[in-house]
Amino acid sequence: MIKVLGTTTESKQNRTRKLLLAVATLLAAFSILVASASATRASGAKSFTPRMSAPSAEDYHYTSENPYYTTGYGMPNCTAYAWGRAYEILGTKPNIPCANASAWYSNNQSSGAYPYGRTPKLGAVACWSHHVAVVEAINGNQVTVSESHASGTYFDTKTLTIGNESSYAGSFYGYIYILSDGVTTETQLTYKTGKYVIDTGSSALNMRSGPGTSYKMVASIPSGTTITVDKVTDSWGRTTYNGKTGWVALWYCDPVTTSTSIFRNRSAAAQASAKESASLVSIQSDEGTSSTTNPVSWMFSYFLPSLVGGK
């Protein structure tokens, strides 16, 4: 009788020790996961991939985790887009409070959240008295920004001359450098042959006889038209439209991909319906979901049988 009680007591003590060890191991594994995720996001902020096409309806940066979207001021809207794009670039929510576009630059000056200045850098937020946009490319004296417009254009890009930004959207205040270190200040976009969608808002795109603005205009292609580019020279692509062959500036075109926004070229009512349904889309973690490489799942599978079975 005494021997049995001793064995039972010893068994309980073993299970207790295993439980404590399991808890300690799980806490350590959790700490490693948190550190790993933080390192991943931090390292992500060092790289930069230009966005030259609209974000998808499933992208939480612009919808479910965007304060402009959740308060009823989602895209098309310049502030909702620029905030979401900054979030996408940084990997963490930007330190940019909700405000009208005209207040972004002065608010950042007051808070000291990010460096700022008049020279464009990749990922920087360009600020005007009536508009905000995000720098995607810098080529010589040209800067290309991505943007959205409250007037109804869900997404487009615009190439401006550096030093003459005030000719675009009112008084130009400057750039907010959300990526202040470790990022090159110039990138040359690489274009390929394939299908593109003309994206010039309410204007048409000029098609010229050669790859450059010095060549004569041979046709105008309406915005929203899908074209096929069979040859590329620098930032110009050769295409055929209405029986005429010529060259178009590809920085005014979006490559056709499966991630093209479902909002493109829709009526205002259709856009509103699509955006509302976007909030119902399941958002998946960008950290991955495989349990085979998850330390926490492994720890549970290893320790749980011994804990519940008393082995």
C-alpha positions as CSV (number, residue, x, y, z in Angstrom):
1,M,0.0,0.0,0.0
2,I,2.8,2.4,1.0
3,K,4.7,1.4,-2.1
4,V,1.8,2.1,-4.4
5,L,1.2,5.6,-2.8
6,G,4.9,6.4,-3.3
7,T,4.7,5.4,-6.9
8,T,1.6,7.5,-7.5
9,T,3.2,10.5,-5.7
10,E,6.3,10.1,-7.8
11,S,4.2,9.9,-11.0
12,K,2.4,13.1,-10.1
13,Q,5.7,14.9,-9.4
14,N,7.1,13.7,-12.8
15,R,4.0,15.0,-14.6
16,T,4.3,18.4,-12.7
17,R,7.9,18.7,-13.7
18,K,7.0,17.9,-17.4
19,L,4.3,20.5,-17.3
20,L,6.6,23.2,-15.9
21,L,9.2,22.3,-18.5
22,A,6.6,22.4,-21.3
23,V,5.4,25.8,-20.2
24,A,8.9,27.2,-20.0
25,T,9.8,25.7,-23.4
26,L,6.6,27.2,-25.0
27,L,7.4,30.6,-23.6
28,A,10.9,30.5,-24.9
29,A,9.6,29.3,-28.3
30,F,7.1,32.2,-28.3
31,S,9.8,34.7,-27.6
32,I,11.9,33.3,-30.5
33,L,8.8,33.7,-32.8
34,V,8.2,37.3,-31.8
35,A,11.9,38.2,-32.3
36,S,11.9,36.4,-35.6
37,A,8.8,38.3,-36.8
38,S,10.2,41.6,-35.7
39,A,13.5,40.9,-37.5
40,T,11.6,39.9,-40.6
41,R,9.6,43.2,-40.6
42,A,12.7,45.2,-39.8
43,S,14.6,43.7,-42.7
44,G,11.6,44.1,-45.0
45,A,11.8,47.9,-44.5
46,K,15.3,47.9,-46.0
47,S,14.2,46.6,-49.4
48,F,11.9,48.4,-51.8
49,T,9.7,47.1,-54.6
50,P,7.9,49.8,-56.7
51,R,4.1,49.5,-56.9
52,M,3.0,50.3,-60.4
53,S,-0.4,48.6,-60.4
54,A,-3.4,48.9,-58.0
55,P,-3.5,47.0,-54.8
56,S,-6.0,44.1,-54.6
57,A,-9.2,44.1,-52.7
58,E,-7.7,41.5,-50.3
59,D,-4.8,43.8,-49.2
60,Y,-5.3,44.7,-45.6
61,H,-2.9,47.6,-45.8
62,Y,-5.5,49.5,-47.7
63,T,-8.7,48.0,-46.2
64,S,-9.3,46.3,-42.9
65,E,-6.2,47.7,-41.1
66,N,-6.4,51.1,-42.7
67,P,-7.9,53.8,-40.4
68,Y,-9.2,55.8,-43.4
69,Y,-11.0,52.8,-44.8
70,T,-12.5,51.8,-41.5
71,T,-13.9,55.3,-40.9
72,G,-15.5,55.5,-44.3
73,Y,-12.8,57.3,-46.3
74,G,-11.2,54.4,-48.1
75,M,-10.0,54.5,-51.7
76,P,-10.4,56.2,-54.0
77,N,-8.8,58.7,-51.7
78,C,-5.2,60.0,-51.7
79,T,-4.7,59.8,-47.9
80,A,-6.1,56.3,-47.6
81,Y,-3.8,55.1,-50.3
82,A,-0.7,56.9,-49.1
83,W,-1.2,55.6,-45.6
84,G,-1.7,52.1,-46.8
85,R,1.3,52.2,-49.1
86,A,3.5,53.5,-46.3
87,Y,2.2,50.6,-44.1
88,E,3.0,48.2,-47.0
89,I,6.5,49.5,-47.4
90,L,7.4,49.6,-43.7
91,G,5.8,46.4,-42.7
92,T,4.4,48.2,-39.6
93,K,1.8,50.9,-39.3
94,P,3.2,54.3,-40.1
95,N,3.4,57.0,-37.5
96,I,1.1,59.2,-39.6
97,P,-2.1,60.3,-37.8
98,C,-5.3,60.6,-39.7
99,A,-5.7,64.1,-41.2
100,N,-6.4,65.9,-44.4
101,A,-3.6,65.7,-47.0
102,S,-2.7,69.4,-46.5
103,A,-1.8,68.7,-42.9
104,W,0.5,65.6,-43.3
105,Y,3.7,67.5,-43.9
106,S,3.3,70.1,-41.1
107,N,2.1,67.4,-38.7
108,N,5.2,65.4,-39.4
109,Q,7.4,68.5,-38.9
110,S,5.8,69.0,-35.5
111,S,6.0,65.4,-34.3
112,G,9.5,64.7,-35.7
113,A,8.3,61.2,-36.6
114,Y,10.3,61.0,-39.8
115,P,13.0,63.1,-41.6
116,Y,11.7,65.3,-44.4
117,G,13.0,67.5,-47.2
118,R,12.7,68.6,-50.8
119,T,14.6,65.9,-52.5
120,P,12.7,62.7,-53.5
121,K,13.7,59.3,-52.1
122,L,12.2,55.9,-52.7
123,G,9.2,55.2,-50.6
124,A,8.9,58.9,-49.5
125,V,5.5,60.5,-49.1
126,A,5.2,63.5,-51.4
127,C,3.0,66.2,-49.9
128,W,1.1,69.0,-51.5
129,S,-1.6,71.5,-50.3
130,H,-4.3,69.3,-51.9
131,H,-2.7,65.8,-52.3
132,V,-0.3,63.1,-51.0
133,A,1.4,60.4,-53.0
134,V,4.3,57.9,-52.7
135,V,7.6,57.9,-54.6
136,E,8.0,54.7,-56.6
137,A,10.9,55.5,-58.9
138,I,13.5,58.1,-59.6
139,N,15.1,58.3,-63.1
140,G,17.4,61.2,-63.7
141,N,15.4,64.4,-63.1
142,Q,12.1,62.5,-63.1
143,V,10.2,61.2,-60.1
144,T,7.3,58.7,-60.5
145,V,4.7,58.6,-57.7
146,S,1.8,56.2,-57.1
147,E,-1.5,57.7,-55.9
148,S,-5.3,57.6,-55.6
149,H,-7.8,60.4,-56.0
150,A,-10.9,61.3,-54.1
151,S,-12.3,62.5,-57.5
152,G,-12.8,58.8,-58.4
153,T,-9.6,57.4,-59.8
154,Y,-8.8,54.4,-57.7
155,F,-5.1,54.2,-58.6
156,D,-2.7,55.6,-61.1
157,T,0.9,56.8,-61.4
158,K,2.3,60.2,-62.3
159,T,5.8,61.2,-63.5
160,L,6.9,64.7,-62.5
161,T,10.0,66.8,-63.0
162,I,12.0,67.1,-59.8
163,G,12.0,70.7,-58.7
164,N,8.7,71.4,-60.5
165,E,6.4,69.4,-58.3
166,S,4.3,72.5,-57.5
167,S,2.9,72.4,-61.0
168,Y,0.8,69.3,-60.1
169,A,-1.4,69.5,-57.1
170,G,-1.1,72.9,-55.5
171,S,1.7,74.1,-53.4
172,F,4.4,71.5,-52.9
173,Y,5.6,71.1,-49.3
174,G,8.2,68.4,-49.6
175,Y,8.8,64.7,-49.0
176,I,8.4,62.7,-45.8
177,Y,11.2,60.1,-45.7
178,I,9.5,57.0,-44.0
179,L,12.5,55.0,-45.2
180,S,15.4,57.0,-43.8
181,D,18.2,54.5,-44.0
182,G,19.6,51.7,-46.0
183,V,17.7,52.4,-49.2
184,T,19.1,53.6,-52.5
185,T,17.7,56.9,-53.7
186,E,17.4,55.9,-57.4
187,T,15.9,53.0,-59.3
188,Q,15.5,52.3,-63.0
189,L,12.2,50.5,-63.7
190,T,12.5,47.5,-66.0
191,Y,9.7,47.0,-68.5
192,K,9.0,43.8,-70.4
193,T,6.9,42.8,-73.4
194,G,3.4,41.7,-72.8
195,K,-0.1,43.1,-72.1
196,Y,-0.6,46.5,-70.4
197,V,-3.6,48.7,-69.4
198,I,-3.4,52.4,-70.3
199,D,-3.8,54.2,-67.0
200,T,-4.0,58.0,-67.6
201,G,-7.2,58.9,-65.7
202,S,-9.5,61.0,-67.8
203,S,-6.9,61.7,-70.5
204,A,-5.7,59.6,-73.5
205,L,-2.2,58.4,-74.0
206,N,-0.2,59.6,-77.1
207,M,1.2,57.0,-79.3
208,R,4.3,58.2,-81.2
209,S,6.2,57.1,-84.3
210,G,9.3,56.4,-82.2
211,P,10.4,55.7,-78.6
212,G,10.5,59.3,-77.3
213,T,8.6,62.5,-77.0
214,S,10.5,64.1,-79.9
215,Y,8.7,61.7,-82.3
216,K,5.5,62.8,-83.9
217,M,2.1,61.6,-82.5
218,V,0.4,59.0,-84.7
219,A,-2.6,58.1,-82.5
220,S,-4.3,58.6,-79.0
221,I,-5.2,55.6,-76.9
222,P,-8.0,56.0,-74.4
223,S,-7.3,55.3,-70.7
224,G,-8.4,51.8,-69.7
225,T,-7.5,50.3,-73.1
226,T,-5.5,47.0,-73.0
227,I,-2.6,46.9,-75.4
228,T,0.1,44.4,-76.3
229,V,3.7,45.5,-76.3
230,D,6.0,43.5,-78.6
231,K,9.2,45.5,-78.1
232,V,10.6,47.6,-75.4
233,T,13.2,50.4,-75.6
234,D,14.1,51.9,-72.2
235,S,10.7,53.0,-70.8
236,W,8.9,52.9,-74.2
237,G,6.9,50.1,-75.7
238,R,5.9,49.4,-79.2
239,T,2.2,48.5,-79.8
240,T,-0.5,48.5,-82.4
241,Y,-3.8,50.3,-82.0
242,N,-6.6,50.7,-84.6
243,G,-4.3,49.5,-87.3
244,K,-1.5,51.9,-86.5
245,T,1.8,50.9,-84.9
246,G,3.7,53.2,-82.6
247,W,5.4,53.7,-79.3
248,V,3.8,54.6,-75.9
249,A,5.4,55.7,-72.6
250,L,5.1,52.6,-70.4
251,W,5.2,54.6,-67.1
252,Y,1.6,55.5,-68.0
253,C,0.7,51.8,-68.3
254,D,0.0,49.0,-65.8
255,P,1.2,45.5,-66.6
256,V,-1.7,43.1,-66.7
257,T,-1.4,40.6,-63.8
258,T,-3.7,38.4,-61.8
259,S,-3.4,40.9,-58.9
260,T,-4.9,43.9,-60.8
261,S,-7.5,45.6,-58.6
262,I,-11.1,44.4,-59.0
263,F,-12.0,48.1,-58.7
264,R,-10.4,49.2,-61.9
265,N,-12.6,50.7,-64.6
266,R,-15.8,50.3,-62.6
267,S,-18.6,52.8,-61.9
268,A,-18.7,54.6,-58.6
269,A,-21.6,52.3,-57.5
270,A,-19.7,49.2,-58.5
271,Q,-16.6,50.4,-56.7
272,A,-18.5,51.0,-53.5
273,S,-20.1,47.6,-53.7
274,A,-16.7,45.9,-54.3
275,K,-15.0,47.8,-51.5
276,E,-17.8,46.8,-49.0
277,S,-17.4,43.2,-50.0
278,A,-13.6,43.4,-49.5
279,S,-14.1,43.7,-45.8
280,L,-15.5,40.1,-45.8
281,V,-12.4,38.6,-47.4
282,S,-10.4,36.4,-45.1
283,I,-7.0,37.9,-44.4
284,Q,-4.1,35.4,-44.1
285,S,-0.9,36.0,-42.2
286,D,2.1,36.8,-44.3
287,E,4.3,34.9,-41.8
288,G,3.0,31.5,-43.2
289,T,0.8,28.9,-41.5
290,S,2.7,25.6,-41.9
291,S,2.6,23.7,-38.5
292,T,5.5,21.5,-39.5
293,T,7.9,24.3,-39.0
294,N,6.1,26.0,-36.1
295,P,8.0,25.6,-32.8
296,V,4.9,26.1,-30.7
297,S,3.0,23.4,-32.6
298,W,5.9,21.1,-32.3
299,M,6.2,21.6,-28.6
300,F,2.5,20.8,-28.1
301,S,2.7,17.7,-30.2
302,Y,5.8,16.5,-28.2
303,F,4.7,17.3,-24.7
304,L,0.9,17.1,-24.8
305,P,0.6,13.2,-24.9
306,S,2.8,12.8,-21.8
307,L,0.8,15.5,-20.0
308,V,-2.6,14.1,-20.5
309,G,-1.6,10.4,-20.5
310,G,0.4,10.5,-17.3
311,K,3.4,8.7,-19.0
